[in-house]
Amino acid sequence: MVSGQGLDIDISHFESHFEEFQVPHSTALHTQLEGRPYLTGPLARLNLNFRQLPNSVRAVMEDCGIHFPSHNMFHSILARAIEMHLVIYEALQLLQAYERPDVSAVQVRPRAGTAFGCTEAPRGFLWHRYDVDERGDIRRARIVPPTSQNQARIEQDLCASLESFGLDHDDDALRQRAEQVIRNYDPCISCATHFLKLKVSRR
């Protein structure tokens, strides 16, 4: 697990660097990296890994006229499109080289222990930990999804973006701008709820 600020750790050390916590104004959990909000997801992945893209994918990326790494949160949509292009490229490579294995699954013998996992989901990385008993039954599990990891950063960028946009705009314009910011981080939030409650106090 790496970051643009120098983090380079094994996934088993996640809880030593990341803190998930509750805030008074929301039922959604927030997460910080060493006391600060952080970004996970397509823009973060592209910023860290764009030099590793296949040449054909990099050529498409460079043709768009936007240079990476980028700190413009609205480039997240473009980063998603580039990742989709990469997925199609990799799927073709896998299909062309596919060979049917002799067995479809590996046999395992259950034993007690603690296991860690970390996978990249479209919205960012998903970290999980499981405590398993000698029969292989899960006794304790903890999952930290990308939504809670980005929550504090979304709120921070909402504030900065709306102030930059201008709070003198009418409520509909402010709501639309806020929804655009949220979708850049997490399309699932806006797709799942289809609304944003906006309360503006004008003095």
N, C-alpha and C positions, 0 to 999 in steps of 0.2 A: 504494500500500500504506500503510494507516494503522493506528494503534493508539490505545487509550485513554490512553496515556502521552505522546502528542504526536508519535509517528512519522508522517511524511508524506513518502514517498519514491517514486521511480520504481522499477519492479520490477527494473531493471538494476542497482540499488544494493543488492540483497538481501545479497550476500556481504560488504558493508562493515558491516552491522549485525547479521547473524545468523551464528552459528557452530554448525556441526554437529560433534559430537565423540563419541568412544567412551568408555565408562566401564568400570571393571574388573569390575563385578558383572553386566554384561549384554552380550548380543550386539546389542541394539537400539541404533541411533544416537540420541543426544540432541541437542537444539538449544536454544540460548539467544539471546535478543534483548538485545544489549549487556550480556552477562554475567549475565542473569537468566532463569529459566524464564518462560514466557508461555503464554497460552491462545489457541487458535484453534478455530474451530468455530461451531456454532449459537448458543451463549450469547454469545460474543464478537461475532458478526455482529449479533445482535438488540440487544445493548447499544449498539453503535455506530450502528445504522441504524433503530431502531424508529420514529423520527419520520418516516421516509420511507415507511413502509408505507401502502398504500391505506387509506382510511377504513374500508371494510368489514372488512379484516383487523385493523386496530387495534381495532375494536369487539369482535371476538371475543377478542382478546388481553386487553383491559381487563376483559371479563366473567369471565375466569378468576380475578381477584382478586389476581394477582401483579404487582407493579409493576417495570418495567424503566426504567433499567438495574438489574440484579441481580448480586450477587457470590456468590450461593448456588449452588454447583456443581450441586446437585440440580435446579436449574431448567433444566438443559441439555435434559432430556427434553421439558419444556414448550416450550422454544425450538424443538426439532425439529418438534413438532406444529404450531406456528405457521408455520414455514417450509413444511411440507407444505401447509397451507392456502393460503399465498401462491403456491406452485407451481401448484396447481389454478386459482387465480384468474388467474394470468398465462397459463397454458395456454389458458384460455377466451378471454382477450383476444387472444392470438396467432392462435387458430383463427378467430375471428370477423373478424379484419382481414387474414387471409392472402390474398396474391395470388401466383400462380405466376410465378416469374422467367423471363425469356427464356432464360437459360442457367443450368445447375445448378452450374457450377463456374467459377472464374476461372483463366484460363491464366497460368502464371508461368514466368519464365526463371530457371533456377538460377544462383546466383552465390555466391562465397565470403563468409562473414560469421559473425557470432555473433547468435543470436536468443534472446530471453527470453520466457517465458510464465508467467502466474500465473492460476490458475482456482480458484474456490471449489468444493470437493468437500463432500459432507455432513459429513465429519469436520473440515473446516478447509481452509485454502488449500494448494494444490499448486503449488510453484514449480519451474520447470525452465529449463535453459539448454542450447543446442545450438550446437556449432561445426560449420559446414558448409563443404565445399570447393566448388570452382567447378562441379563436376558435380551438386551438390545432395546429395552423400553426407554423412551425419553422421559426423564424425571423433571427436567427443567429446560426451558428454552427462552432465548432472548433474540428478538429480531429488530434491527434498526433499519427501517426502510429509507429510501432517498427523500421521501416527502418530509420526514421529520428532520433530516439532515439539512435540507435546504430552507426550512421554515424561517429560521432567524435571518438568513441572508435575504430571503424574499422580503421580509418586513423592512430590513435595512434599505434595500434597493427601492422598495415602494416609496419610502419617505424621500429618498434622494431624487428619484425620478419625478415625483409629483411636484416637489419644490422647484426642480429645474424646468418642468413643463409650465408651471405657473399656476398657483392656487386661485388666481382670479378667473379661471375658466369656469363655465357652468358645471353643474353636477354631472350631467351626462358625459361631457368631455373628460372630466376627471375619472369617472367610472371606467370609461373605455380605455383610458391610458393605464389605469391600475390593472385592468384585466389583461392588457397586452404584456405588462411586466410579469404577471403571475404565469401566463401561458408560456413565456420564455423559459421558465424554470420547470413548470409542472403542468402540462396540458391536462392531466387527469383531474386536477382540482376543478378547473372551469368546465370540463366535459361532464364531470359527475354532478355538479351542482347547478350549472347554467345560470348563475346569478352571483352578484357581488353586492353585499350590503355596504352602502357608503353613507356615512353620516358626516356632514360638513357643518362646522360651526363658524359662521361668518360674523365678524365684529366690525 
